[in-house]
Amino acid sequence: MPERPRLPPDAEFHLLVLASRYSFLTMIAPEQISRMSLVERLRTMELLWDSISHDADQVPSPAWHGEVLAGRLARIKAGQAAFLTLDQVKRKLRKKHA
């Protein structure tokens, strides 16, 4: 898994400000989230994801993930896999969502 970009140095400060403003260290209500600015919600999401990613080994991967990976590996070994460059993927997604 690629390393996630590091949060800005002031991220912990923002977490404390948000925690005191919205009291979400114990629980946050949906209406409190909706009062956050977009920047506050994104920073909060990044902080939560960063925290969760440190405990990734405690989150079991569903069995179907292994099945999908095994199927992909089998197609690669059989020479039946097709690969796209990042630019090809971007073009395909842009076309799909245009």
C-alpha positions in Angstrom: 0.0 0.0 0.0 1.4 3.4 -0.9 2.3 5.6 2.0 -0.4 8.2 2.7 0.6 11.8 2.4 1.4 13.3 5.8 -1.1 15.7 7.3 -0.1 19.3 7.7 1.8 20.1 10.9 -1.1 22.0 12.3 -3.5 19.1 11.8 -3.5 18.1 15.5 -4.3 21.6 16.5 -7.2 21.6 14.1 -8.4 18.3 15.6 -8.3 19.8 19.1 -10.2 22.9 17.8 -12.8 20.7 16.1 -13.1 18.5 19.1 -13.7 21.4 21.4 -16.1 23.1 19.0 -18.1 20.0 18.1 -17.5 17.7 21.2 -16.9 14.7 18.9 -14.3 13.1 21.2 -17.2 11.4 22.8 -19.8 11.5 20.0 -20.7 13.8 17.1 -24.2 14.2 15.8 -24.9 14.5 12.1 -26.2 18.1 12.5 -22.8 19.0 14.0 -21.0 17.6 11.0 -23.3 19.6 8.6 -22.3 22.8 10.4 -18.7 22.2 9.7 -17.1 23.9 6.8 -15.9 21.7 3.9 -12.3 22.3 5.0 -13.1 21.2 8.5 -14.9 18.1 7.3 -12.0 17.2 5.0 -9.4 17.7 7.7 -11.5 15.6 10.2 -11.8 12.8 7.6 -8.1 12.9 7.0 -7.3 12.7 10.7 -9.8 9.9 11.2 -8.4 8.0 8.2 -4.8 8.5 9.4 -5.8 7.2 12.9 -7.7 4.2 11.4 -4.9 3.3 9.0 -2.5 2.7 12.0 -4.9 0.0 13.2 -5.4 -1.6 9.7 -4.2 -5.0 11.0 -7.2 -5.1 13.4 -9.7 -4.8 10.6 -10.3 -8.2 9.0 -10.5 -8.3 5.2 -13.6 -10.0 4.0 -13.2 -13.4 2.4 -14.4 -12.1 -1.0 -11.3 -9.8 -1.2 -9.1 -12.9 -1.2 -11.3 -14.5 -3.8 -11.1 -11.5 -6.1 -7.3 -11.2 -5.7 -6.9 -15.0 -6.4 -9.0 -14.6 -9.6 -6.9 -11.7 -10.7 -3.7 -13.5 -10.0 -5.0 -16.5 -12.0 -5.8 -14.3 -15.0 -2.3 -12.8 -14.8 -0.6 -16.2 -14.7 -2.8 -17.4 -17.6 -1.8 -14.3 -19.7 -5.4 -13.1 -19.8 -5.0 -9.9 -17.8 -5.1 -6.5 -19.3 -3.4 -3.5 -17.8 -4.0 0.2 -18.3 -1.7 3.1 -17.7 -2.8 5.8 -15.3 -3.5 8.1 -18.2 -5.7 5.5 -19.8 -7.7 5.0 -16.6 -8.2 8.8 -16.2 -9.5 9.0 -19.8 -11.8 6.1 -19.3 -13.2 7.6 -16.1 -13.6 11.0 -17.7 -15.5 9.5 -20.6 -17.7 7.4 -18.3 -18.6 10.4 -16.2 -18.9 13.0 -18.9 
